[in-house]
C-alpha cells in the first residue's frame, strides 16, 4: 500500500468514527407516574413545569449549529440530530401537557 492509500483509509475510518459521535443526545422527559399524579402539590407542579421549560430551553440552545452538525450532515444529512431534537421536545411537551391537566384537576391557581 502506498502512503496515499493509507492516508485515505485512515481518513475514512476517522470520519466514520467521528460521525458515530456526531448525533446530539438530549434525553427525554418521562411521563407522569401514578405516584406523581396522586401526591404532587400545586407548588410541586409549578416547579416541575419550570424544570420542563428549562429542559426545552436547553434542547433549543444545544440544537444550534455547531461542529458536530458538520459531521452529522456528512453522515446522515443532519437527520439524526433533527429526529433527536423532535423526540426530546415531544417528550417535554407531553409532560408539560400532563402537568397542565393535573394542575387543572387539582384546581391550582393559574400562575403558569
C-alpha positions in Angstrom: 0.0 0.0 0.0 1.3 3.4 -0.8 1.1 6.3 1.6 -1.8 8.0 -0.2 -3.9 4.8 0.2 -3.0 4.6 3.9 -4.0 8.3 4.4 -7.3 7.8 2.5 -8.2 4.7 4.6 -7.2 6.4 7.8 -9.3 9.5 6.9 -12.3 7.4 6.1 -12.1 5.5 9.3 -11.6 8.7 11.3 -14.7 10.3 9.6 -16.8 7.2 10.3 -15.7 7.1 13.9 -16.4 10.7 14.4 -19.7 10.6 12.7 -20.9 8.0 15.1 -20.4 10.6 17.9 -21.9 13.4 15.9 -25.6 12.9 16.7 -26.6 15.0 19.7 -28.4 13.4 22.6 -30.8 15.4 24.7 -32.6 12.8 26.8 -36.3 12.6 27.4 -38.8 13.8 29.9 -40.7 10.9 31.4 -44.5 10.5 31.6 -46.1 11.4 34.9 -46.2 8.4 37.2 -49.3 7.5 39.2 -47.4 8.4 42.3 -46.7 11.9 41.0 -50.3 12.4 40.0 -51.5 11.3 43.4 -49.0 13.2 45.6 -47.8 16.3 43.8 -48.9 19.6 45.3 -49.7 22.7 43.3 -46.3 24.1 44.2 -44.5 21.0 43.1 -46.5 21.0 39.8 -45.4 24.6 39.2 -41.7 23.7 40.0 -41.9 20.7 37.7 -43.4 22.8 34.9 -40.4 25.2 35.3 -38.0 22.3 35.1 -39.6 21.0 31.9 -39.5 24.5 30.4 -35.8 24.7 31.3 -35.2 21.3 29.6 -36.9 22.7 26.4 -34.7 25.8 26.6 -31.6 23.6 27.0 -32.6 21.5 24.0 -33.2 24.5 21.8 -29.9 26.1 22.8 -27.9 22.9 22.3 -29.5 22.3 18.9 -28.0 25.4 17.5 -25.4 24.8 14.7 -22.0 23.5 15.9 -19.1 21.5 14.7 -21.0 18.3 15.5 -23.5 19.4 12.9 -20.9 19.4 10.2 -20.1 15.7 10.9 -23.8 14.8 11.2 -24.5 16.4 7.9 -21.7 14.4 6.3 -23.0 11.2 7.8 -26.8 11.4 7.6 -27.6 14.9 6.2 -28.4 16.0 9.8 -31.5 13.9 10.0 -30.3 12.2 13.2 -30.0 15.5 15.1 -33.3 16.7 13.8 -35.0 13.5 14.9 -33.3 13.6 18.3 -34.4 17.2 18.9 -38.0 16.4 17.8 -38.3 13.4 20.1 -36.8 15.3 23.1 -39.2 18.3 22.6 -42.2 16.0 22.1 -41.4 14.2 25.4 -41.2 17.5 27.2 -44.4 18.9 25.6 -46.2 15.6 26.6 -45.0 16.0 30.2 -46.0 19.7 30.2 -49.5 18.9 28.9 -49.9 16.2 31.6 -48.7 18.7 34.3 -51.2 21.3 33.0 -54.0 18.8 33.2 -53.0 17.8 36.7 -52.9 21.4 37.7 -56.5 21.9 36.4 -57.6 18.7 38.1 -56.2 19.8 41.4 -57.7 23.3 40.9 -54.4 25.0 41.4 -54.1 28.8 40.9 -53.2 29.6 37.3 -49.9 31.4 37.8 -48.2 29.5 34.9 
